[in-house]
Amino acid sequence: MAEQLDQFEIAVEQIKKAAKILNLDRGMVEILTHPKRELTVNFPVRMDDDSVRVFTGYRVQYNYSRGPCKGGVRYHPNVTLNEVRALAAWMTWKTAVVNLPYGGAKGGVVVDPKKLSRNELERLTRRYTSEISIIIGPEKDIPAPDVYTDSQTMAWMMDTFSMIKGYSVPGVVTGKPLSVGGSEGRGEATARGAMYVARAAAETAGIDTRKATVAVQGFGNAGSIGARLFRSELGAKIVAISDSKGAIYNKDGIDIPKLEQYKARTGSVVNFPGTKNMSNEELLTLDVDILVPAALENQITEKNASKIKAKMIVEEANGPTTPKADEILFKNDVMLLPDVLANAGGVTVSYFEWVQDIQSFFWSLDEVNQKLERVMTSAYRDILPISQKENIDMRTAAYAYAVKKVVDAHTARGLWP
Ligand code: NAD
């Protein structure tokens, strides 16, 4: 039977795997495999030509036993409730993995943002925010950017929520511009966090990062900054990079700042001078030390997992590896640093931003990066021994660690009534 790739079914499968290791009873598994609260909103937006279109949006609060919910908002034509559920579940484990006092949530709007004008996007964002304002807030649920949303989207969300309340509420969203309560270091936090985890794991695996070769799939926020930091902070050589239009390769290394300028000018990494073009599929199976998926879900599957030659995979993207591929990679001794750990730097600095907003007391970039480094490396050190002791892959170990934290919170709080 072909491997099923429904995101939420994958998420449930992963929870059940962790539940087995933890010996959880059926009732607890039922709680953990169900989203706590789901809101679907269908809302009208006036377009530039004065017509009205109705858009569908979601906000799923998966679990808030450990604190307010946290998770991004995604604008994409393929957004579905099931995908949002899965992403919300992953946020629950991710916040627990890095020991943040949060639950998990996610939001999405079914829209192709590239087809909307800036004014239309602003009206869509404001109306979506007002529709979900009944369940969000600094003590309840704090959205952030995700695919095709950014700091401007967050500024509009913050303003809309503040207008509804009648006073400024910077803590309602994170990933905001600095001018309205954003944090230093938020822009590169995901990639920086991944770099810290990769550095710690390279030490464990005996990989000298100054001699390591790296292939990066995706050249957006996470991928491009990841490539830059792996080069500048770890001394690694980035030999291959891709985006939605194709991949490029140079065995002697790619100049990342120049590539960033090239992509800004031409819209793609393809045909970058001094490199040869290849397909995304070829990039994934290159003979490199470190592979960094930083694009979309379901990229490493049972079809290509056995062909992967990288010694280490650092999941900057959410859900790039399917459960069957996980099994194959584990058998083949590939050290996989799972999304819930590797890309948790973004939500960690989001947490820092929320803390700074609530205290109205802001930190320097150095302070942010030092705190981030501590959070990321200690999460890695918490999870590694579980993987070694139980002889399980790092994803399952991270899930076991995270799920236990959520279970402990449920148990301590008890069942009401
Ligand atoms: P982005 O939109 O900035 O970049 C996505 C990149 O992937 C683009 O370069 C795009 O061209 C490329 N891409 C699309 N389809 C591709 C394909 N088939 N093959 C190769 N490349 C392809 O998004 P982002 O913010 O960088 O997010 C990327 C991933 O990282 C997502 O899974 C997201 O959930 C995850 N993530 C991002 C953050 C963050 O703070 N930005 C935090 C946590 C997780």
Residues whose N, C-alpha, C, O or C-beta is under 5 A from the ligand:
A	BS01	NAD	V147 Y148 T190 Q217 G218 F219 G220 N221 A222 G223 S242 D243 S244 N280 A294 A295 L296 E316 A317 N318 N343 G346
